[in-house]
Amino acid sequence: MALSKATNTDVQLNVLDEQLNSIPLSMRVFTLALRSLYAEKSVGSGSETASKVNKLRDDTRQDAMVYVKGVLPLSISLVRSIRDFFEYYEELGIEEWKDCLPDIIEDVKGYNQCCIEVVAMHRLIMIPLKSRQAEANVLVKELTELSAEYEIRRAELAESAETKYMWALGLAFIPVVNAIASPLLAAYAQTDLAKSIAKGAQCQIFESAAIVVDKTMIPALSAFIDGLSAIAGFFSVMEQEMQSFQGKGGKANESKKKAHYMMVRKKGISIGNGCLRFYAMIPGVKTDLLCIPSSGTDNSYVDKWLKKQREEIQKKYEGTLSGQLKTLLIYLTGRGVRKLMLDAQKYT
């Protein structure tokens, strides 16, 4: 039994470590993709295709602005939770850690609650964006020249071992944005993909909006949500395992505690570096968001959406709100999410 739990902890630590390496790139590719939709002004509606592209782009912007202004910054609070959790293992000796175990368990319960709600908000915002992806997919098939070039690039890269972030390929079709994305991919050892994106593509920029929405933006967001789900899974396992330590004595339980403590402490440096990589991506994300034209109604729309989520969480956890979840509710305001973005830069 002890071996099984220790192995499960080890697996969760490795999954968390891997996802913390991936989610900063997924986050940045998403905001670059959104930024790329505005690499060129709306084209005239003289053709049916141009009208469809303009509508797709504008509809996607409205959906995505709720996400980037309201939901995306909340992921910062999850990464901060990871840092706080591992600090218990970095700063406390094992005996001090044992003494603090009841408090740590309460914190982990709160972290887990926050993860569940933030992931739920991400999945909620994916619903309208998924409908845009379906529209974009149909449009891409109509744009035969663009579709053919994309498939040629994809086929070339399929022969390479570097296929993990294939969904970033859509950025190759957007000047300036492709020059930003290429070194990012190279930094993640995706050399062939980086080169393919860097050399750009010969096609109409406005048409590329369809392929970016379909092939890059939504898959990048899906990958990001997978990463956040892994964080939620990690805290769930940690809570269960530490709860099993409570109220039990004997050498066997002491051995389990020590094995858990040593395993988590050992992984702390690598996990901490992953958190720093996430924070280091925040300035670029902010730059992307500044490049997206805003509407006078954006902030009002986002604030209403956040208010609704805040009310639903308060109702769901009535009388059982953890300290961490109370803090999350404070962030569920326009001012709160902006503060999160500013605070994150202190870690870079």
C-alpha positions, 0 to 999 in steps of 0.5 A: 500500500505504501509503495502504491501511494508513493508511486502515485505521488511520484507520478503526479510530481512528474506530471506537474513538472512536465505541465509547468514546462508546457503551459507557459508556451500554450498561454503565450501561443494563445495570446499571440494567436488572438493578437494575430487576428488583428495583424491587418485591419478588417477587409472590405466586404466585397466578397463573401469570403471576406465577410465571413472572415471579418465576422469570424474574427470579430465574434472570436474577439468578443468571446476571447476578451472575456477569457484574456481579461477575466479568466486567464489571469486567474491561472496566475493564482494557481501557479502561486498556490504551487509555489506556496505549497512547495515552500512548506517543504523547502523552508521547514525541516521534517519535524516542523513539517509534521507539526504544521501538517493540519494547517498544510492540509487545510491550505491544500483543500483551498488550493484544490477548490480554487483549481476546480473552479478556475478549470471550470471557468476555462472549460465554460469559456471554451464552449463559445470558442469551440463554436468559432473553431467549427466555423473556422474549420468550414472556412479553411476548407473554402480557402483552398490555397491557404489550406493546401500550404498549411497541409504541406507544412504539416506533412513536412513537420510530421517527418520530424520528431518535434510534433508536440506543439504542432498546433503553433504552426498556424502562426507561420501565416502571420508576419511579425507574430511569426517572428515572435513565435519562432524563438519561443518554439526554439527555446522549447527545443522545437527547432524544425517547427520554429524554422517553419514558422519563421519563414512565413507563408505566401497568402493573404493575411486576413484569410489566415485568421481562419486557420489561426482560430481553427488550427492554433488558438483553440488547440493552444487553449485546450493544451493550457486547460490540460495543464491546469487540470494537471495542477488540480489533479496534483492537489487532489492527490496531495490532499488525499495522501496527507489526510491518510497521515492524520490520526495514525501513529506507528513506524509505518505511518512515520515512514510514509510521511518521511517518504512523502516529504523527501519526494516532494522536497526533492522535486521542489527546485524543478517545480519552482523553475517551472513556476518562474518560466510561467511568470517570465511569460507574463510580460509578453502576454501583456504586450499581446493583449495591448495589441488587441483593439478594445471596444468601449463595452469590453470591460462592462461585459467582462465585469458582468461575466466575472460577477456571475461566476463569483455569485455562483461560487459563493452559492456553491460553497456557502458556509464552507469557503476556504481562505484561498477561495475567498481570495479567488473571489476577490480576484473575480473583479476587473480590478482584481485580475489586473492586480494579478497580472501586475503582481506576477511580474514581481517574480520575473 
